[in-house]
Amino acid sequence: MAERGVDYQEGFEMKKIICGIMLVTLAPWATAQQASPEALFKQWDKNKDGKLLSAELPQSARRNFAKVDTNKDGAISLEEHVRFLKRPRRAQPRQPKGVTVLRDIPYAGTENPRQMLDLILPLKRAGKKPLPVIAFIHGGGWRNGNKSSGVNRVAGLVQTGRYVGVSIGYRLTGEAIWPAQIHDCKAAIRWLRGNAKKHGMDPDKIAVWGSSAGGHLVSMLGSTGGVKELEGKLGKHLGQSSRVSAVVNYYGPSALLQMDDHPGRMKHNAPNSPESLLVGAPIQEAKSKTRQVSPLTHVSKDDAPHLHVHGTKDPLVPFHQSQIYHAALKKVGVESTLITVKEGGHNAPRAVGENQVRLFLGRHLRGKGEKLADETVPTNR
């Protein structure tokens, strides 16, 4: 299922239960519990000319205007509107066993569906003490993806009863450029601390884990705990810290201006690259801002310990990005471990590095285990 309110569909359905799966979409403009597509079209057609222009749509429905306007005539007909709303949709993933998931919790003081998180709680806790937190941040080049992918990534660890899991959503570049993304993530961390007692979480033990663009954002969280200009002013918990206790970085960019020094499938310096869209300009023409976006810029001795997992043949984020970030952290005395996936590409199999992640989090969140050594592993491990 799409996140709450993320597309044109949200104005159509308010609430349904299908095959035991609840599909929830909330829209401020919806006045009926279950409006038909035809009734909704009539409601949105302000000038009653039988077609919908972008300006007539609710703000959050406009992002899918081009998808609904299939004949590309600049207006949405009733036929196009009905066809889109009645298209087959993905059901929400089944809830993993052994956990309960509290979905779509606003953390920024807004109803923006991107500024929400899912909280994954164990059904059986291992002890009575507050539990450490593992927060996952999704990838997608800062322009795609959503928080639904993070629930299953942390569920296995939460099922042990030793952790609380979180999956954090954030605004994508189609909606807002940098520093919106880090402002959102920091607001989410502050929300966790502000609500720690309510949900039985340990506010002093929060680890972050992300892949690709999410790996970049968790690295930024780990290296900018004291950077005031990146805090933002979102949410009700501005007095809380956004520092994190540990970082698990799966193949995230660390030095955006150096990405094209190691050619791959993508031209990162191009005006339409994910990095340029994030910054809001071609990165080589906005070097000062691009350096601010790069975790490598912010490395200092008080950064959180890091675990990096990266494939040597990654065609999208060069392996070199983890190498130089890992080396910089070690140089200033920060604990950092690099798991090199030999011949691995982007989106390494989930099992790769899984044991190292478990050991790393056990060490830094529960005080169990020794420091991990750098290691090279095969892709099929």
C-alpha positions as CSV (number, residue, x, y, z in Angstrom):
1,M,0.0,0.0,0.0
2,A,1.1,3.5,-0.6
3,E,1.9,5.7,2.4
4,R,-1.0,7.7,3.8
5,G,-2.1,10.4,1.4
6,V,0.8,10.1,-1.0
7,D,-1.0,10.2,-4.3
8,Y,-4.1,11.2,-6.3
9,Q,-6.0,8.2,-4.9
10,E,-6.1,9.6,-1.4
11,G,-9.1,11.9,-2.2
12,F,-11.1,8.9,-3.3
13,E,-10.9,6.5,-0.5
14,M,-11.2,7.4,3.2
15,K,-11.2,3.9,4.7
16,K,-11.8,0.4,3.5
17,I,-11.1,-3.1,4.9
18,I,-10.3,-5.6,2.2
19,C,-9.5,-9.2,3.0
20,G,-8.5,-8.2,6.5
21,I,-6.0,-5.6,5.3
22,M,-6.8,-2.0,6.3
23,L,-6.2,0.5,3.6
24,V,-6.2,4.0,5.1
25,T,-6.0,7.2,3.2
26,L,-6.7,10.5,4.8
27,A,-7.5,13.7,2.8
28,P,-8.4,17.0,4.3
29,W,-10.7,17.8,1.4
30,A,-12.7,14.6,1.5
31,T,-16.2,15.2,2.8
32,A,-17.8,11.8,2.3
33,Q,-16.8,8.5,4.0
34,Q,-16.8,6.8,0.6
35,A,-17.1,9.1,-2.3
36,S,-17.5,7.6,-5.8
37,P,-14.9,8.6,-8.4
38,E,-17.7,10.4,-10.3
39,A,-18.7,12.4,-7.2
40,L,-15.1,13.3,-6.4
41,F,-14.6,14.5,-10.0
42,K,-17.7,16.7,-9.7
43,Q,-16.4,18.1,-6.4
44,W,-13.0,18.9,-7.8
45,D,-14.3,20.4,-11.1
46,K,-14.6,23.9,-9.7
47,N,-15.6,25.6,-13.0
48,K,-17.9,22.7,-14.1
49,D,-16.3,22.4,-17.6
50,G,-16.1,18.6,-17.4
51,K,-12.3,18.4,-17.0
52,L,-9.8,18.9,-14.2
53,L,-6.8,21.2,-14.5
54,S,-3.9,20.9,-12.1
55,A,-4.9,24.1,-10.3
56,E,-8.3,22.6,-9.4
57,L,-6.8,19.6,-7.6
58,P,-5.9,19.5,-3.9
59,Q,-2.2,20.2,-3.4
60,S,-1.2,16.7,-2.5
61,A,-3.1,15.2,-5.5
62,R,-1.2,17.4,-8.0
63,R,2.0,15.3,-7.9
64,N,0.4,12.6,-10.0
65,F,-1.3,14.9,-12.5
66,A,0.9,13.7,-15.4
67,K,0.2,10.0,-14.6
68,V,-3.6,10.6,-14.6
69,D,-3.5,12.8,-17.8
70,T,-2.7,9.8,-20.1
71,N,-3.4,11.6,-23.4
72,K,-1.2,14.5,-22.3
73,D,-3.6,17.2,-23.3
74,G,-3.1,19.2,-20.1
75,A,-6.4,18.2,-18.5
76,I,-7.9,15.2,-16.8
77,S,-11.1,13.8,-18.3
78,L,-13.7,11.9,-16.3
79,E,-12.6,8.7,-18.0
80,E,-9.0,9.2,-17.1
81,H,-9.9,10.1,-13.5
82,V,-12.1,7.0,-13.1
83,R,-9.5,4.7,-14.7
84,F,-6.8,5.9,-12.4
85,L,-8.8,5.6,-9.2
86,K,-10.0,2.1,-10.1
87,R,-6.6,0.8,-11.1
88,P,-5.2,-2.3,-9.3
89,R,-3.3,-1.2,-6.2
90,R,-0.7,-3.0,-4.1
91,A,-2.0,-4.1,-0.7
92,Q,-0.1,-3.2,2.4
93,P,2.5,-5.8,3.3
94,R,1.5,-8.3,5.9
95,Q,2.6,-7.4,9.4
96,P,5.6,-9.5,10.4
97,K,5.1,-12.1,13.1
98,G,6.1,-11.2,16.6
99,V,5.7,-7.5,16.3
100,T,3.0,-4.8,16.2
101,V,3.4,-1.9,13.8
102,L,2.0,1.5,14.5
103,R,1.9,3.2,11.1
104,D,1.9,6.8,9.8
105,I,2.8,8.6,13.0
106,P,3.5,12.3,12.3
107,Y,6.8,13.5,13.7
108,A,7.2,17.0,12.2
109,G,3.9,18.6,13.3
110,T,2.4,18.4,9.8
111,E,0.0,16.0,8.0
112,N,2.5,15.6,5.1
113,P,2.5,11.8,4.5
114,R,6.3,11.9,3.9
115,Q,6.9,13.4,7.3
116,M,5.7,10.3,9.2
117,L,7.2,7.2,10.7
118,D,6.2,3.6,11.4
119,L,7.0,2.2,14.9
120,I,7.7,-1.5,15.2
121,L,7.2,-2.9,18.7
122,P,8.0,-6.4,19.9
123,L,5.0,-8.4,21.2
124,K,7.2,-9.9,23.9
125,R,10.0,-7.7,25.5
126,A,13.2,-9.2,26.8
127,G,13.1,-7.6,30.3
128,K,11.4,-4.6,31.8
129,K,13.9,-1.9,30.9
130,P,13.4,0.6,28.0
131,L,14.7,-0.9,24.7
132,P,17.3,0.4,22.3
133,V,16.0,1.8,19.0
134,I,16.9,0.9,15.4
135,A,15.6,3.4,12.9
136,F,15.7,2.5,9.2
137,I,15.8,5.1,6.4
138,H,14.9,4.0,2.9
139,G,16.8,4.7,-0.3
140,G,15.6,5.6,-3.8
141,G,18.0,8.4,-5.0
142,W,16.2,10.9,-2.7
143,R,13.4,10.9,-5.3
144,N,11.7,7.5,-5.0
145,G,10.8,5.0,-2.3
146,N,8.9,5.2,0.9
147,K,9.1,4.0,4.5
148,S,7.1,0.8,3.9
149,S,10.3,-1.0,3.0
150,G,11.9,-0.4,6.4
151,V,9.4,-2.4,8.5
152,N,10.7,-5.8,7.3
153,R,14.3,-4.7,7.4
154,V,14.2,-4.2,11.2
155,A,11.4,-6.7,12.1
156,G,13.8,-9.6,12.6
157,L,15.8,-7.7,15.2
158,V,12.6,-6.4,16.9
159,Q,11.2,-10.0,17.1
160,T,14.0,-10.9,19.6
161,G,12.4,-8.6,22.1
162,R,15.6,-6.6,22.5
163,Y,14.9,-3.6,20.3
164,V,12.2,-1.2,19.1
165,G,12.2,-0.6,15.3
166,V,11.4,2.5,13.4
167,S,11.0,3.3,9.7
168,I,11.3,6.9,8.8
169,G,9.8,8.7,5.8
170,Y,11.2,12.0,4.5
171,R,10.4,14.5,1.8
172,L,11.7,13.6,-1.7
173,T,13.3,16.0,-4.1
174,G,10.2,16.3,-6.2
175,E,8.7,18.1,-3.2
176,A,11.7,19.8,-1.6
177,I,15.4,20.1,-2.0
178,W,18.2,19.9,0.5
179,P,18.3,20.5,3.5
180,A,14.6,19.3,3.8
181,Q,15.7,15.6,3.9
182,I,18.1,16.0,6.8
183,H,15.7,18.3,8.6
184,D,13.1,15.6,8.4
185,C,15.3,12.8,9.6
186,K,16.6,14.9,12.6
187,A,13.0,15.8,13.5
188,A,12.2,12.1,13.5
189,I,15.1,11.4,15.9
190,R,14.0,14.2,18.2
191,W,10.4,12.8,18.1
192,L,11.8,9.4,19.2
193,R,13.5,10.9,22.2
194,G,10.4,13.0,23.1
195,N,8.2,9.9,23.0
196,A,10.7,7.4,24.4
197,K,8.9,6.9,27.7
198,K,5.5,6.4,26.1
199,H,6.7,3.6,23.9
200,G,9.3,2.0,26.2
201,M,12.4,3.2,24.2
202,D,15.8,4.1,25.6
203,P,16.4,7.7,24.4
204,D,20.2,7.3,24.9
205,K,20.5,4.3,22.5
206,I,19.3,5.1,19.0
207,A,21.0,3.6,16.0
208,V,20.2,4.4,12.4
209,W,20.4,2.1,9.4
210,G,19.9,3.0,5.7
211,S,20.7,1.9,2.2
212,S,21.8,4.0,-0.8
213,A,20.2,7.5,-0.3
214,G,19.2,6.2,3.1
215,G,22.8,5.3,3.7
216,H,23.7,8.9,2.9
217,L,21.1,10.2,5.3
218,V,22.1,8.0,8.2
219,S,25.7,8.9,7.7
220,M,24.7,12.6,7.8
221,L,22.9,11.9,11.1
222,G,26.0,10.2,12.4
223,S,28.4,13.0,11.5
224,T,26.3,16.2,12.1
225,G,25.1,15.8,15.6
226,G,26.5,19.2,16.5
227,V,25.8,21.1,13.3
228,K,23.1,23.6,14.2
229,E,22.3,24.8,10.6
230,L,21.2,21.3,9.7
231,E,18.8,20.8,12.6
232,G,15.9,22.6,11.2
233,K,12.9,23.7,13.3
234,L,10.4,20.9,12.7
235,G,8.2,19.3,15.3
236,K,7.4,19.8,18.9
237,H,10.7,18.4,20.4
238,L,13.3,21.0,19.5
239,G,14.8,20.7,22.9
240,Q,15.8,17.1,22.2
241,S,19.1,16.0,20.6
242,S,19.2,14.5,17.1
243,R,22.5,12.7,17.9
244,V,22.6,9.0,17.2
245,S,24.5,6.2,18.9
246,A,25.5,4.1,15.9
247,V,25.3,4.1,12.1
248,V,24.8,1.2,9.6
249,N,25.6,2.6,6.2
250,Y,24.7,0.4,3.2
251,Y,26.4,1.8,0.1
252,G,25.5,5.5,0.7
253,P,27.3,8.4,-1.0
254,S,29.7,10.3,1.3
255,A,31.5,12.8,-1.0
256,L,29.2,13.9,-3.8
257,L,31.7,16.0,-5.7
258,Q,34.0,12.9,-6.1
259,M,31.5,10.4,-7.4
260,D,32.3,10.9,-11.1
261,D,36.0,10.4,-10.3
262,H,35.1,6.7,-10.4
263,P,32.9,6.3,-13.5
264,G,29.9,3.9,-13.4
265,R,26.4,3.7,-14.9
266,M,25.4,7.2,-13.8
267,K,26.8,10.7,-14.5
268,H,26.6,12.3,-11.1
269,N,27.7,15.7,-12.3
270,A,24.8,15.9,-14.8
271,P,22.1,18.5,-14.1
272,N,19.4,15.8,-13.8
273,S,21.4,13.4,-11.6
274,P,19.9,12.4,-8.3
275,E,22.6,14.4,-6.5
276,S,22.0,17.6,-8.6
277,L,18.3,17.3,-8.0
278,L,18.9,16.9,-4.3
279,V,21.1,20.0,-4.2
280,G,18.8,22.0,-6.5
281,A,21.6,22.7,-9.1
282,P,24.3,20.8,-10.9
283,I,26.6,19.8,-8.1
284,Q,29.8,21.1,-9.8
285,E,28.1,24.5,-10.0
286,A,27.1,24.5,-6.4
287,K,30.2,23.1,-4.7
288,S,29.7,24.9,-1.4
289,K,26.2,23.5,-0.9
290,T,27.2,20.1,-2.2
291,R,30.0,19.9,0.4
292,Q,27.5,20.6,3.1
293,V,25.4,17.6,1.7
294,S,28.4,15.3,2.0
295,P,29.1,13.4,5.2
296,L,32.8,13.4,4.6
297,T,32.8,17.2,5.1
298,H,31.5,16.9,8.7
299,V,33.7,14.1,10.0
300,S,34.9,14.8,13.6
301,K,36.1,12.9,16.6
302,D,32.7,12.9,18.3
303,D,30.9,11.2,15.5
304,A,28.9,8.0,16.1
305,P,30.6,4.6,15.3
306,H,29.9,3.4,11.8
307,L,29.5,0.1,10.0
308,H,29.7,0.3,6.2
309,V,28.7,-2.4,3.7
310,H,29.5,-1.8,0.1
311,G,30.1,-3.8,-3.1
312,T,33.2,-3.4,-5.1
313,K,31.3,-3.3,-8.4
314,D,28.5,-1.0,-7.4
315,P,27.6,0.9,-10.7
316,L,25.5,3.6,-9.0
317,V,27.4,4.6,-5.8
318,P,31.2,3.9,-6.3
319,F,32.8,1.7,-3.7
320,H,35.3,4.5,-3.2
321,Q,32.6,6.5,-1.4
322,S,32.7,4.1,1.5
323,Q,36.4,3.7,1.4
324,I,37.2,7.4,1.9
325,Y,34.5,7.9,4.5
326,H,35.7,4.9,6.5
327,A,39.3,6.1,6.3
328,A,38.3,9.6,7.4
329,L,36.4,8.4,10.4
330,K,39.2,6.1,11.5
331,K,41.8,9.0,11.1
332,V,40.0,11.1,13.7
333,G,39.6,8.1,16.1
334,V,35.9,7.2,15.4
335,E,35.2,3.4,15.4
336,S,34.5,2.4,11.8
337,T,34.2,-1.0,10.1
338,L,34.1,-1.6,6.4
339,I,32.5,-4.8,5.1
340,T,33.7,-5.1,1.5
341,V,31.3,-7.2,-0.7
342,K,33.6,-8.7,-3.4
343,E,32.2,-8.2,-6.9
344,G,29.0,-6.9,-5.3
345,G,26.8,-4.4,-7.1
346,H,24.2,-2.0,-5.8
347,N,21.4,-3.4,-3.6
348,A,23.4,-6.2,-2.2
349,P,21.5,-9.3,-1.1
350,R,20.0,-8.7,2.4
351,A,21.9,-11.6,3.9
352,V,25.2,-9.9,3.0
353,G,26.5,-8.2,6.1
354,E,23.4,-9.3,8.2
355,N,25.5,-11.0,10.9
356,Q,27.9,-8.1,11.1
357,V,24.9,-5.7,11.5
358,R,23.6,-7.8,14.4
359,L,27.0,-7.9,16.1
360,F,27.6,-4.2,15.5
361,L,24.2,-3.2,17.0
362,G,24.6,-5.6,19.9
363,R,27.9,-3.9,20.7
364,H,26.8,-0.3,20.5
365,L,23.2,-0.6,21.7
366,R,23.4,-3.4,24.3
367,G,27.1,-3.4,25.3
368,K,27.6,-6.9,24.0
369,G,30.5,-8.1,22.0
370,E,33.9,-6.9,20.6
371,K,34.8,-4.4,18.0
372,L,34.3,-5.7,14.5
373,A,37.3,-6.0,12.1
374,D,37.2,-5.0,8.4
375,E,36.2,-7.9,6.3
376,T,35.8,-9.0,2.7
377,V,32.8,-11.2,2.0
378,P,31.4,-12.8,-1.2
379,T,28.1,-11.6,-2.7
380,N,26.4,-15.0,-2.1
381,R,27.3,-15.2,1.6
